[in-house]
Amino acid sequence: MNRKARTAEILNWFRNTQAAAETELNYSNPFELLVAVVLSAQCTDKRINLVTPKLFENFPNPSALAAASFDEVFSLIRSVSYPNNKARHLMALAQKLISDYNSEIPETVEELQKLPGVGRKTANVIASVIYKQPTMAVDTHVFRVSRRLGIVPSTAKTPLAVELQLYKVIPKEDIPMAHHWLILHGRYVCLARNPKCGECGIKAFCNTFQKNPLQEIINKP
């Protein structure tokens, strides 16, 4: 089975079983999602969802966040990974939204990446979730799952390489939803160390599982 055929089968299974997949970060507007995604780098969504309610209550918009002191922001996010850097990024991000974007969240990946603390993955998330653009954010789950399944070649060894390969096999209209499908599959089924192959509904299409049902999966990133 070639990559396009395998991908089509996998997407069809997700479409029939998880049609309503969405981000697990809690937010009520684009600004809140942007803040939550910046905070989520190298941190769990569960942790971020514990932190953001108070943060959003105190700083509900760019103006409020831009006027905050470092200590005020840090005290609310101190339990996330790299709180010093993230506090500074959030304050600078808010200031740039005000000065350059009239407090609106940019729509393009290129403009989003001009914001402090926003890399390509974060920009792709915002463009996909908020603006429904065909952008694929490659986090550790997407990277691992897409390579294990064989919908990207093993030669794709960086997040950017995986992203570009996914664009070749996933129809443009499916990319925003496929982003969620792959993340959630990696988070709950295709785990890094102990994948739940017995519970996996797509193992029949998984390139790694078909080669060696367990050992290769456990040892591969």
NUFINU-444389 format. One record per residue (C-alpha): residue number from 1; residue in one letter; x, y, z. Coordinates in steps of 0.001 Angstrom, whole numbers. Example, Ala and Ser with C-alpha at 12.3 -4.5 7.8 and 13.67 -1.06 7.14 Angstrom:
<atom num="1" residuo="a" c1="12300" c2="-4500" c3="7800"/>
<atom num="2" residuo="s" c1="13670" c2="-1060" c3="7140"/>
This chain:
<atom num="1" residuo="m" c1="0" c2="0" c3="0"/>
<atom num="2" residuo="n" c1="1484" c2="3336" c3="-1009"/>
<atom num="3" residuo="r" c1="1470" c2="6395" c3="1255"/>
<atom num="4" residuo="k" c1="-1523" c2="8094" c3="-350"/>
<atom num="5" residuo="a" c1="-3673" c2="4982" c3="-159"/>
<atom num="6" residuo="r" c1="-2625" c2="4316" c3="3451"/>
<atom num="7" residuo="t" c1="-3354" c2="7928" c3="4395"/>
<atom num="8" residuo="a" c1="-6778" c2="7797" c3="2746"/>
<atom num="9" residuo="e" c1="-7714" c2="4688" c3="4753"/>
<atom num="10" residuo="i" c1="-6490" c2="6229" c3="7997"/>
<atom num="11" residuo="l" c1="-8304" c2="9519" c3="7417"/>
<atom num="12" residuo="n" c1="-11485" c2="7649" c3="6560"/>
<atom num="13" residuo="w" c1="-11296" c2="5739" c3="9858"/>
<atom num="14" residuo="f" c1="-10785" c2="8939" c3="11831"/>
<atom num="15" residuo="r" c1="-13589" c2="10639" c3="9929"/>
<atom num="16" residuo="n" c1="-15997" c2="7856" c3="10855"/>
<atom num="17" residuo="t" c1="-14966" c2="7553" c3="14497"/>
<atom num="18" residuo="q" c1="-13753" c2="10996" c3="15619"/>
<atom num="19" residuo="a" c1="-15502" c2="13490" c3="13391"/>
<atom num="20" residuo="a" c1="-15690" c2="16153" c3="16113"/>
<atom num="21" residuo="a" c1="-12039" c2="16145" c3="17223"/>
<atom num="22" residuo="e" c1="-10776" c2="19515" c3="18461"/>
<atom num="23" residuo="t" c1="-8064" c2="21097" c3="20564"/>
<atom num="24" residuo="e" c1="-8129" c2="20220" c3="24251"/>
<atom num="25" residuo="l" c1="-6957" c2="23689" c3="25261"/>
<atom num="26" residuo="n" c1="-9729" c2="25771" c3="26813"/>
<atom num="27" residuo="y" c1="-10294" c2="29192" c3="25248"/>
<atom num="28" residuo="s" c1="-13133" c2="31535" c3="24311"/>
<atom num="29" residuo="n" c1="-11524" c2="33769" c3="21680"/>
<atom num="30" residuo="p" c1="-8468" c2="33881" c3="19379"/>
<atom num="31" residuo="f" c1="-6372" c2="35880" c3="21850"/>
<atom num="32" residuo="e" c1="-6918" c2="33301" c3="24573"/>
<atom num="33" residuo="l" c1="-6015" c2="30435" c3="22242"/>
<atom num="34" residuo="l" c1="-2835" c2="32214" c3="21182"/>
<atom num="35" residuo="v" c1="-1789" c2="32694" c3="24812"/>
<atom num="36" residuo="a" c1="-2668" c2="29086" c3="25663"/>
<atom num="37" residuo="v" c1="-695" c2="27668" c3="22744"/>
<atom num="38" residuo="v" c1="2378" c2="29758" c3="23586"/>
<atom num="39" residuo="l" c1="2168" c2="28475" c3="27158"/>
<atom num="40" residuo="s" c1="1683" c2="24867" c3="26021"/>
<atom num="41" residuo="a" c1="5152" c2="24524" c3="24487"/>
<atom num="42" residuo="q" c1="6811" c2="21557" c3="26233"/>
<atom num="43" residuo="c" c1="3920" c2="21422" c3="28684"/>
<atom num="44" residuo="t" c1="673" c2="19451" c3="28849"/>
<atom num="45" residuo="d" c1="-2699" c2="20861" c3="27850"/>
<atom num="46" residuo="k" c1="-4026" c2="19669" c3="31202"/>
<atom num="47" residuo="r" c1="-1537" c2="21876" c3="33059"/>
<atom num="48" residuo="i" c1="-2257" c2="24853" c3="30808"/>
<atom num="49" residuo="n" c1="-6007" c2="24510" c3="31404"/>
<atom num="50" residuo="l" c1="-5364" c2="24751" c3="35141"/>
<atom num="51" residuo="v" c1="-3374" c2="27961" c3="34721"/>
<atom num="52" residuo="t" c1="-5280" c2="29936" c3="32102"/>
<atom num="53" residuo="p" c1="-8630" c2="30649" c3="33842"/>
<atom num="54" residuo="k" c1="-7041" c2="33031" c3="36346"/>
<atom num="55" residuo="l" c1="-4657" c2="34391" c3="33706"/>
<atom num="56" residuo="f" c1="-7534" c2="35183" c3="31335"/>
<atom num="57" residuo="e" c1="-9576" c2="36666" c3="34170"/>
<atom num="58" residuo="n" c1="-6770" c2="39082" c3="35055"/>
<atom num="59" residuo="f" c1="-5604" c2="39757" c3="31493"/>
<atom num="60" residuo="p" c1="-8553" c2="39268" c3="29117"/>
<atom num="61" residuo="n" c1="-7069" c2="41170" c3="26159"/>
<atom num="62" residuo="p" c1="-3761" c2="42425" c3="24751"/>
<atom num="63" residuo="s" c1="-4079" c2="45819" c3="26451"/>
<atom num="64" residuo="a" c1="-4417" c2="44304" c3="29907"/>
<atom num="65" residuo="l" c1="-1559" c2="41883" c3="29341"/>
<atom num="66" residuo="a" c1="717" c2="44543" c3="27869"/>
<atom num="67" residuo="a" c1="200" c2="46700" c3="30955"/>
<atom num="68" residuo="a" c1="987" c2="43873" c3="33372"/>
<atom num="69" residuo="s" c1="4209" c2="43577" c3="35322"/>
<atom num="70" residuo="f" c1="6505" c2="40599" c3="34945"/>
<atom num="71" residuo="d" c1="5806" c2="39494" c3="38511"/>
<atom num="72" residuo="e" c1="2046" c2="39580" c3="37941"/>
<atom num="73" residuo="v" c1="2268" c2="37331" c3="34879"/>
<atom num="74" residuo="f" c1="4941" c2="35054" c3="36313"/>
<atom num="75" residuo="s" c1="2972" c2="34422" c3="39502"/>
<atom num="76" residuo="l" c1="64" c2="33060" c3="37466"/>
<atom num="77" residuo="i" c1="2094" c2="30808" c3="35159"/>
<atom num="78" residuo="r" c1="4887" c2="29714" c3="37487"/>
<atom num="79" residuo="s" c1="3743" c2="26058" c3="37354"/>
<atom num="80" residuo="v" c1="4217" c2="25722" c3="33579"/>
<atom num="81" residuo="s" c1="7503" c2="24871" c3="31895"/>
<atom num="82" residuo="y" c1="9952" c2="27787" c3="31401"/>
<atom num="83" residuo="p" c1="7743" c2="30373" c3="33149"/>
<atom num="84" residuo="n" c1="10364" c2="33147" c3="33029"/>
<atom num="85" residuo="n" c1="10710" c2="33058" c3="29264"/>
<atom num="86" residuo="k" c1="7001" c2="32568" c3="28689"/>
<atom num="87" residuo="a" c1="6040" c2="35495" c3="30913"/>
<atom num="88" residuo="r" c1="8349" c2="37771" c3="28940"/>
<atom num="89" residuo="h" c1="7101" c2="36386" c3="25620"/>
<atom num="90" residuo="l" c1="3455" c2="36932" c3="26551"/>
<atom num="91" residuo="m" c1="4036" c2="40533" c3="27601"/>
<atom num="92" residuo="a" c1="6019" c2="41317" c3="24452"/>
<atom num="93" residuo="l" c1="3467" c2="39482" c3="22315"/>
<atom num="94" residuo="a" c1="645" c2="41610" c3="23716"/>
<atom num="95" residuo="q" c1="2625" c2="44792" c3="23107"/>
<atom num="96" residuo="k" c1="3294" c2="43819" c3="19482"/>
<atom num="97" residuo="l" c1="-349" c2="42928" c3="18887"/>
<atom num="98" residuo="i" c1="-1254" c2="46445" c3="19992"/>
<atom num="99" residuo="s" c1="1480" c2="48275" c3="18099"/>
<atom num="100" residuo="d" c1="1424" c2="46308" c3="14832"/>
<atom num="101" residuo="y" c1="-1940" c2="44558" c3="14538"/>
<atom num="102" residuo="n" c1="-4520" c2="46805" c3="16230"/>
<atom num="103" residuo="s" c1="-4895" c2="44124" c3="18937"/>
<atom num="104" residuo="e" c1="-6130" c2="41602" c3="16356"/>
<atom num="105" residuo="i" c1="-4596" c2="38143" c3="15886"/>
<atom num="106" residuo="p" c1="-2817" c2="37899" c3="12509"/>
<atom num="107" residuo="e" c1="-4243" c2="35410" c3="10020"/>
<atom num="108" residuo="t" c1="-1140" c2="34207" c3="8222"/>
<atom num="109" residuo="v" c1="1602" c2="31908" c3="9445"/>
<atom num="110" residuo="e" c1="4180" c2="34436" c3="8311"/>
<atom num="111" residuo="e" c1="2688" c2="37301" c3="10323"/>
<atom num="112" residuo="l" c1="2002" c2="35115" c3="13355"/>
<atom num="113" residuo="q" c1="5652" c2="34117" c3="13501"/>
<atom num="114" residuo="k" c1="6609" c2="37758" c3="13942"/>
<atom num="115" residuo="l" c1="5045" c2="37674" c3="17408"/>
<atom num="116" residuo="p" c1="7383" c2="36982" c3="20364"/>
<atom num="117" residuo="g" c1="7196" c2="33369" c3="21500"/>
<atom num="118" residuo="v" c1="5409" c2="32210" c3="18361"/>
<atom num="119" residuo="g" c1="7249" c2="29626" c3="16291"/>
<atom num="120" residuo="r" c1="6049" c2="27774" c3="13231"/>
<atom num="121" residuo="k" c1="4142" c2="25121" c3="15203"/>
<atom num="122" residuo="t" c1="2215" c2="27701" c3="17236"/>
<atom num="123" residuo="a" c1="1515" c2="29773" c3="14131"/>
<atom num="124" residuo="n" c1="192" c2="26704" c3="12322"/>
<atom num="125" residuo="v" c1="-2120" c2="25891" c3="15234"/>
<atom num="126" residuo="i" c1="-3643" c2="29382" c3="15245"/>
<atom num="127" residuo="a" c1="-3998" c2="29535" c3="11462"/>
<atom num="128" residuo="s" c1="-5642" c2="26107" c3="11456"/>
<atom num="129" residuo="v" c1="-7928" c2="26312" c3="14494"/>
<atom num="130" residuo="i" c1="-8995" c2="29953" c3="14281"/>
<atom num="131" residuo="y" c1="-8843" c2="30631" c3="10560"/>
<atom num="132" residuo="k" c1="-9395" c2="27085" c3="9208"/>
<atom num="133" residuo="q" c1="-6355" c2="27317" c3="6984"/>
<atom num="134" residuo="p" c1="-4702" c2="24110" c3="5667"/>
<atom num="135" residuo="t" c1="-1701" c2="24299" c3="7988"/>
<atom num="136" residuo="m" c1="-311" c2="21301" c3="9873"/>
<atom num="137" residuo="a" c1="1245" c2="21898" c3="13290"/>
<atom num="138" residuo="v" c1="3801" c2="19148" c3="13894"/>
<atom num="139" residuo="d" c1="4257" c2="18547" c3="17605"/>
<atom num="140" residuo="t" c1="5853" c2="15454" c3="19138"/>
<atom num="141" residuo="h" c1="2641" c2="13453" c3="18700"/>
<atom num="142" residuo="v" c1="2148" c2="14289" c3="15020"/>
<atom num="143" residuo="f" c1="5851" c2="13681" c3="14364"/>
<atom num="144" residuo="r" c1="5797" c2="10262" c3="16041"/>
<atom num="145" residuo="v" c1="2437" c2="9007" c3="14760"/>
<atom num="146" residuo="s" c1="2860" c2="10038" c3="11137"/>
<atom num="147" residuo="r" c1="6252" c2="8346" c3="10930"/>
<atom num="148" residuo="r" c1="5096" c2="5176" c3="12665"/>
<atom num="149" residuo="l" c1="2035" c2="4877" c3="10465"/>
<atom num="150" residuo="g" c1="4160" c2="5347" c3="7379"/>
<atom num="151" residuo="i" c1="2210" c2="8282" c3="5981"/>
<atom num="152" residuo="v" c1="5496" c2="10158" c3="5901"/>
<atom num="153" residuo="p" c1="8808" c2="8486" c3="5011"/>
<atom num="154" residuo="s" c1="11384" c2="7645" c3="7668"/>
<atom num="155" residuo="t" c1="13738" c2="10076" c3="5926"/>
<atom num="156" residuo="a" c1="11587" c2="12953" c3="7241"/>
<atom num="157" residuo="k" c1="13617" c2="13624" c3="10374"/>
<atom num="158" residuo="t" c1="12548" c2="17139" c3="11346"/>
<atom num="159" residuo="p" c1="9152" c2="18681" c3="12146"/>
<atom num="160" residuo="l" c1="9330" c2="20815" c3="9002"/>
<atom num="161" residuo="a" c1="10158" c2="17796" c3="6839"/>
<atom num="162" residuo="v" c1="7206" c2="15899" c3="8320"/>
<atom num="163" residuo="e" c1="4908" c2="18888" c3="7803"/>
<atom num="164" residuo="l" c1="5855" c2="19184" c3="4137"/>
<atom num="165" residuo="q" c1="5386" c2="15454" c3="3574"/>
<atom num="166" residuo="l" c1="1946" c2="15511" c3="5197"/>
<atom num="167" residuo="y" c1="835" c2="18218" c3="2762"/>
<atom num="168" residuo="k" c1="1624" c2="15798" c3="-70"/>
<atom num="169" residuo="v" c1="-723" c2="13044" c3="1125"/>
<atom num="170" residuo="i" c1="-3504" c2="14773" c3="3090"/>
<atom num="171" residuo="p" c1="-6148" c2="16607" c3="1026"/>
<atom num="172" residuo="k" c1="-6121" c2="20322" c3="1754"/>
<atom num="173" residuo="e" c1="-9671" c2="20291" c3="3102"/>
<atom num="174" residuo="d" c1="-8779" c2="17571" c3="5623"/>
<atom num="175" residuo="i" c1="-5628" c2="19148" c3="7048"/>
<atom num="176" residuo="p" c1="-7196" c2="21211" c3="9877"/>
<atom num="177" residuo="m" c1="-9052" c2="18177" c3="11246"/>
<atom num="178" residuo="a" c1="-6197" c2="15741" c3="10563"/>
<atom num="179" residuo="h" c1="-4045" c2="17900" c3="12820"/>
<atom num="180" residuo="h" c1="-6344" c2="17067" c3="15751"/>
<atom num="181" residuo="w" c1="-6761" c2="13415" c3="14789"/>
<atom num="182" residuo="l" c1="-3030" c2="12759" c3="14770"/>
<atom num="183" residuo="i" c1="-2380" c2="14650" c3="17998"/>
<atom num="184" residuo="l" c1="-5151" c2="12887" c3="19916"/>
<atom num="185" residuo="h" c1="-4148" c2="9480" c3="18544"/>
<atom num="186" residuo="g" c1="-605" c2="10070" c3="19743"/>
<atom num="187" residuo="r" c1="-1756" c2="11390" c3="23108"/>
<atom num="188" residuo="y" c1="-4094" c2="8521" c3="23981"/>
<atom num="189" residuo="v" c1="-3303" c2="5482" c3="21804"/>
<atom num="190" residuo="c" c1="7" c2="5609" c3="19952"/>
<atom num="191" residuo="l" c1="2013" c2="6465" c3="23053"/>
<atom num="192" residuo="a" c1="5758" c2="7031" c3="22879"/>
<atom num="193" residuo="r" c1="6868" c2="4234" c3="25209"/>
<atom num="194" residuo="n" c1="3915" c2="1871" c3="25530"/>
<atom num="195" residuo="p" c1="1672" c2="2194" c3="22453"/>
<atom num="196" residuo="k" c1="-1780" c2="667" c3="22895"/>
<atom num="197" residuo="c" c1="-1722" c2="-1349" c3="19709"/>
<atom num="198" residuo="g" c1="-4476" c2="-3646" c3="20962"/>
<atom num="199" residuo="e" c1="-6830" c2="-655" c3="21138"/>
<atom num="200" residuo="c" c1="-5726" c2="907" c3="17861"/>
<atom num="201" residuo="g" c1="-8355" c2="999" c3="15139"/>
<atom num="202" residuo="i" c1="-5855" c2="1771" c3="12407"/>
<atom num="203" residuo="k" c1="-3167" c2="-837" c3="13089"/>
<atom num="204" residuo="a" c1="-4204" c2="-2651" c3="9905"/>
<atom num="205" residuo="f" c1="-2853" c2="368" c3="8008"/>
<atom num="206" residuo="c" c1="145" c2="1035" c3="10274"/>
<atom num="207" residuo="n" c1="3390" c2="432" c3="8449"/>
<atom num="208" residuo="t" c1="5402" c2="-138" c3="11626"/>
<atom num="209" residuo="f" c1="2882" c2="-2492" c3="13242"/>
<atom num="210" residuo="q" c1="2660" c2="-4610" c3="10110"/>
<atom num="211" residuo="k" c1="6449" c2="-4988" c3="10023"/>
<atom num="212" residuo="n" c1="6830" c2="-5905" c3="13688"/>
<atom num="213" residuo="p" c1="3767" c2="-5667" c3="15932"/>
<atom num="214" residuo="l" c1="5473" c2="-4378" c3="19083"/>
<atom num="215" residuo="q" c1="9230" c2="-4180" c3="19274"/>
<atom num="216" residuo="e" c1="9781" c2="-1728" c3="16434"/>
<atom num="217" residuo="i" c1="6975" c2="510" c3="17653"/>
<atom num="218" residuo="i" c1="8407" c2="725" c3="21146"/>
<atom num="219" residuo="n" c1="11869" c2="1532" c3="19876"/>
<atom num="220" residuo="k" c1="10957" c2="4048" c3="17192"/>
<atom num="221" residuo="p" c1="10366" c2="7763" c3="17841"/>
